Amino acid sequence: MKLTKKVLALSLSLAMASAMGVTTYASDVSTAATYSITINNAMGKYKAYQVFEGDLTTNVLSNVRWGDGVTPFEYGGTDDAAEIAKKLEGEDNDSDAVKSFASLAASRVNDNCTEVTASGGAAQITNLAPGYYVILNSDVADGEAISRYILQVTKNQTINNKAAKPEFEKKIKDINDTTDIEYSDWQDSADYDIGDKIPFQLKGTVASDYSEYDEYYFAFHDVEEKGLTFDESTVEVSVDGAKIASNLYKLKTSNTDKCTFEVVFADLKTIGSVHAGSVITVDYKSTLNSNAVLGEEGNVNKAKLEYSNNPNDSQGGKGSTPWDNVIVFTYKVVINKVDGDNNNAPLSGAEFTLSKKLKDGSTKDIAVVKNTAGTKFTFSGLDDGDYVLTETTTPSGYNTIAPITFKVTAAHDIVWTTQKRDDVLTSLSGNKVEGEITLVADKKEGSLTSDVVNKSGSTLPSTGGIGTTIFYVVGVILMLGAGVLLVTKKRMSANR
């Protein structure tokens, strides 16, 4: 029987202190005695519902009857409390019989309970008469889990909250394609050029109480900011490192909860290889696009895991992990074109091409920027690495500058602990490798700015100037020389 809506939010993982048998561990105790339960690692509001009560004397709980915490129900073909207790005598707390009974009992609890609220540490439920109790948490924090155990109370005792829940993390890989061929290890931050495809991974570890469930919901939720474009064709899902077929899960890209995509296992139990502790991974790539935020604010991608947290109910009772974030940075270079012959006044009419040096010795063009009317050239969406700036069109009357090589260097924390997006990028700088350039960095804006100076070409002498006179004189001398040579040749011919 599934739990009713009334108990879908109940949460506590408690081990059964003893088997469901009627034999107790008390000595000679009167029925008027009461006991307490101390719950370690408690959180939230706990309620103890008495399922059975009885007369406790000399190690025996006699005259077993329904307690005042539940509405009587039928189990094993009978609704007689004493007969049900007898059926469960000697059962292990993990047995199917105990699980089934506990599930039914949890679905029939009423308003008669003993309640205590805890905010961490230990919670103590006192004044409990001898009997059997279902102890539930009616104030469930997101991500907490539920068990279906019940507890025999025949003495004061301490129990541990053993709530089991999955683990989850989201990661990203980084690469500097000027210096590296291989990607980094999985981490929390990276920087890329616009247009690059970026590797991401979601990783969930199945909870230790997985075997308690008949069905197990397991879903990854991923949300990207506008600077990232998800590529669903790159999705690969694996169980313990082995890729699984796409028909074993559902990839959802149209979601009412504003997620970019979801990978959903409606019932993880249908995959036979999954067990407690199995690692489920989702690997995929997204492209850094032209909407990317530049500088220290970065581009955030967050994800969480939603999972079954109530073995009593296969249709509800879901928890979720906190959101886990990664961040992608990108930068820009701003070139101001100035006139070196006119006090570095703005100079228009140029065109620049920016290329990036790659590890294999080749280059790739990042962008060509032409600004005929203006003087500022902005190259947005750059990773760290080595770049070459080439003046492909020179302002009329000016000398073309030699190609300029410079390096963009950035540092960012690879473990993001604060979740404040503006403190992950720790430094940004630009350094000249070859050519005339001085880059000034602004980490907040993610910019590196420099002037590039052009000087005018050589000036030819004007008409009538000394330059022309020289040409005239040289011409006369050459003509006179030619005349002398001609006369000499004629005389030599006459003398033969």
N, C-alpha and C positions, 0 to 999 in steps of 0.2 A: 504494500500500500504506500502511495506517495504522501509526503507531508502536505498538509493543507497550507494555504497562503499565510495562515496565522503564524507559522513557524519557519517560513522561508528565510527570515533574517536572523534566526537564532544561531549562536556561535559559541562552541567550546569544544576542546579536545581533551577528554579526561579518560585515563585508563581505569578500567574496572578494578576496584580494590580487591575483590574476591570473586569467586564463581557465583553463579546465580542460585546456589544451593541454600537450603534453609538453615544449615548448620552455621553457627556464629563463632566468633573468637572471644566473646565476652565471658566472664565468669558469672557470678551470681549477681545479676543486675535487675533492679525492679523496673516495671514498665513505666514508672514515672520519670526515669532518668532521661536526660537529653544530651545530645552530643553536638560536636562542631566539626566542620570541614574547613580546612585551610587550603586555599588554592594558590600555589606559587605562580609567579609571572602573570598575574591576573590583570585584566584590562576591561573596563566596561561594567555593565550591570548584570549581575548573576541572579538567577532564580532557581530555587530547589523545589521540585514538585514531588510529593510523596506518591509513589505508585502503589506500594503495599505497606501495610502496617501489621503489627502483631504483638504478642506478649513475649517479651524477652526474659527468660529465666534459665540459669545454669546451662549456658551454651546452646540453648534451643529457642528459636523464634516460633512460638506456637500460635494457633488460632489466626493464621495468616488471612488477611482480608484486604479489600481495596482501600487504599489511602484516600485522603481528601484532596490530593493534588491532581487527580485525573478522573475522567469519566470512564467508568468500567467499559471494557470492550472484550470481544471474543478473540481468543488465540488458541490455536491447536484444537479447534472444535468445541471449546468451552469458554464460559465467561466467569467461572469460579476461580477466585484468586488463589485459593489453596492448591487447587489442581494445577493451575498454570505454574505456580512456584515449584511444585513437585516435578513438572515436566522439565523445568529449566535447571533442576538440581544437578550439580556436577558439570555443567556446561562451561567450557572455556570462554573467556570474555571476548575472544575473536571468532567464536563459532557463528555459523549462519543463524542458528536459533536465537542466540542472544542479540545479534544485529537486527534480526527481523522483529523481535519483541521490542527492542529499544526504539526502533523506528515507529512502530505503532504507538508506543507509549508517548513519544514526543509529539505525535499528531493529536493526542487526546488530552493534553494538559489544559487546566482551567485556571481560574484566577486565584485559587488557594495555593499560595507559595510563600516561601521565606526568601527575602530579597536582600542583596547587598550590592553596593557600587564600589568599584576600585578604579584607581587611575595609575596603576603600575605597582609593582611589588606584589604583596600577598593580599588576598581577600579572604575573609573568614565568614562563613555562614554558620550561625549558632542556633541553639534551641531546637534541634532536630530530634524528633522522636525516633525510636528504632524502626527500621524498615528499609525499603528500597526506594531510591530517588533518581529522577532524571534531573540533571543540573544543566541548565541552558543559559546562554548569554543573549539577552534580548537587545543589547546595545552594541551592534557589531561594527567595528572599525573596518574600513575598506581594506580588503586583502586578508582578513582573518578567515579561519577555517572552522568547520564544525565536525564533531564526531557523533556517533550514534551509541555511545556507551552509556550505561547506567551504573549507579554506585550503590553498594550495600553499606548502610550506616548502622553499625552496632557498637561503635566506639569512636573516640576522638581520633581524627586522622588527618594527615597532610597528603595532598596529591599535587601533581604537576600538570600544568596546562601544556599539553604536547601538540598544540595546533601545528599542523603541517601545511605548508603552502609552497608553491613553486618559487624558484628564483628566476630573475629576469635581468637582462642587460642589453643595451643597444650600443653598437660600436661603429667606427669608421676607420678607413685606412688612408694613409697619406703617402705622397711621393714628390720628390723634387726631380723633375725629368731632365734637368741639366746635369745632375750628379748621380742619380739613382736609376737602376733598371727595375729593381724589385720594390714592391710596396712595403710600407712599414708594417708592424704588428697592429692588431686591433687596438684602437685608442678612442679618446673622446673629442679630438679636434684635428683639423687638417686645413690646408689652403690649396686652392686650385685656380687654374685659368678658366674663364668663361668658355663653355663648350666642352670641357673635360667631363668624362664619365667617372663617377665617384662610387667606390665600393662601400656598401653598408651591410651590417649584419644585425639580426635580431636573434637572441638566444634565450630559450626558456628551459629550465631544468624541472622535470616532473617531480611532484611532491612525494615524500616518503610514505604517505598513507594512500597512495594510488590504488592499491589492491582493495581498499575499503569501498570503492565505487563500482557500481554496475555500469554506469556510463560516465564519461569524463569529457567535459567541454574545455577546449583549449584554443584561444584565439589571440592572435597578435594584431594590435591596432597601431598604425603608423600615420603620423601627421607631418607633412613637409610644408615649409614656408614657400612663398611665391618664387623665390630665387632658385628652386630646385624642381626639376621635371622628372617624375617617376617613369621608369621604363619597365613595364610589366613583362616584357619578353625576356628580361634578365633574371626573373625570379627562379631560385632553386631552393627547395625545401629538403632538409636531411634529418634523419633520425640516427643519432649516435654516429654521425659522419657518413652515413650511406644515403645517397640521394633517393628520394621516393617519387613515385608517379604523381602527376598533377591531379589524377582523379581521386586521390586519397584525401584531398583537402579542397577548400573553395577559396579562390582569390577574388575578393570583392573590391571594385574600384568606384562603385557608385554607392555611397554610404550616407545615411541620414545624420550620422553623428559627426560629420565633417572630417572624417578620417580620409587621408589620401588613398590608402588601401588597407585591407584587412586580409589576413590569412587565417581561415577558420577551420578547425577540426570540430565538427558537431559532436563527434564521439571518438575520442582518441583510442578507446578500447577496440575499435575495429582494426587497428594496426597491431598485429600480434607481437611485433618485436619491441613494442614500447613497454617499459617497466618503470618502477619507482627509480628515480635518478637518471632516467634517459634524458639526453640533451637534444632538444628540437631546435634547429637553426633555420633561419630564412635569410638567404643571401640575395642581394639585388643591387642594381646600379641606378643612380639618378644623375641627370646632367645639370651642371651649374649653368643657368641661363642668364639672359640679359637683364632680368629683373633683380639680380643678386644685389644685396646690400653690401657696400664697400666698407672696409675698416672694422673697428673693434666690435661693432654690434653683431656682425656676422650673420650667418644664415642657419637657423636652428631646425633640426629634424628631431622630433620626439616620438617615443613609442611606449606602449605598456602591454602587459599580458593580462587577459581575462581568463578565468578558469573556474571550474566547479569547486565549491567549498563546502558542500553539504551532501554527504553520502546517503542521506535519507531521501533525497529528492533529485531525480535525474532531470527534471524539467526546470528547475530554478536553483536558487541558492548559489549565486556566482560572486566571486570576489575579483579584485584586480590589483595589480602591483602599482606603485607610484610611477608616474611618467619618468622615463630616463631620456636624457637629452644628449645629442652631439651637435657640434657646430662647425661650419665651413666658412673660412675667410677668403677674401679676395681683395686686390688692391688696384691702384691706378697710378700712372705716371703722367704728369702734366708738363709739357714743354712750352716755354714762352720764347717766341722768336724775336730777337732784338737786333738792332743795327749797331754794329761795332764802330762805325764811323760817325755816329750821331748820338753819343752819350747813352748808348743802349736803349734808344727809343724803340717802341714796337715796330716790327717789320712784317708786312703782309706779303702774300704771294707764294708761300712755300708749300711743299707737300712732303710728308714723312712716312716711312714704312718702318714698323717695329717687328723684329724677328726674335725668336727665342732659340738659344743654343741647346741642343739635345745631347744626351749622354753618348749616343752613337756617332757624334761628330757632325751630324746634319743640323739644319735649322728649320723652323716652321714659322711662317708669317703669322703674326698675331693680328695686325690691322694696318690699313693704309688710311691716313687722315690727311685730307686736303682742306685748307682753310684760306681761300683766296682773299676774302675781305678782312678776316681777323688775324690774330697773332698767337692764339692759344691752341695747343694741340693736346687732346686728352686721350690716353689709351687706358680704357677701363677693363677691369676683370683680369688681373694678372696674379700669377702664383709667384712664389720665390723662385730664383734662378738667374741665369745670365741672359742678357738681352743685347741686341744690336739695333741702334737707331740710325737709319739711313735717310739722308735728304734726297728724295727722288725727284723733286722739282725745286729749283732754286729761284729766289726772287730775281727779277730782271736787273742786270747790272751788278750782281754780287757773286762772289766766289762760292762754289759748292763746298760745304764742309766735308771733312773726311768722316767715314762712319764712326760712331761712338759706341763703345761697349761698356755696359754697366751691370752691376749685380744688385738684385733685390734680395734682402735677407729679412726673415721674420721668425719670431719665436712665439710659441703658444703652448700652454699647459696641456700635456697629453692625458692628464687625469683631471676631469672637471668636477670639483668638489662643492663649489659654492652655488652652482646653478645661476649665478649672475652672469649674464651674457657678455658684459663689457669688461670683464676682468680676466678672460682667458688668453687673449692676445697680449703678450707681455712686452714685445718690442717690434719695431719696424725700422729698417734703414736701407739706404741705397748708396753704393760706392762705385766710383769711376774705376774702370779697368783700363780703358784706352780712349783718348779723345778729351775734348774740353767740356766738362760738365760737372756741376756741383748739385747734388740732390738733397733737398731738405724734406725730412719726413714729418708727417702728421699722422700719428697712430689712430687717433679717433676717426679721422676722415679716411684713413687708409691710403694716403696720397704721398707721392714722392715728386717734388717740383723742382725744376731747374730752368735757367735761361740757356738758350743756345744762340751764340753770336755769329752773325754773318758780316763780312767786310766786303766793300766794293772791289771790283776788278781793277786792273792797270788802266791808266788814262792815256790815250794816244795824244801826241803833240797836236796843237791846233794849227790851222792853215796860216802861213806867214811867220811862223815862229822859227826859233833857231833850228828846230828839228828839220824843217823844210830846207833851210839854207844849207845845212850839212849835206842833204841829199843833192842839192844843186851843185855844190862844190865837188862832191865826189863824182858826180856825173861829168862835169867839165874835165876833171883830171883824167877820167877814163877815156873821154873822147880825145883829148890831146895825146894820151898815150897810144891810142889806136892809130892817130895820124902819124906819129913818129914811126911806129912800127911799119906802117904802109910805105912811107918814103924809104926807109932802110931796105925793105924788101925789093923795091924797084931798083935802087942803086946796085944792090947785089946782083940783080938779074942783068943789068947793063954791062957790068964788068966781066961777065962770063964769056 
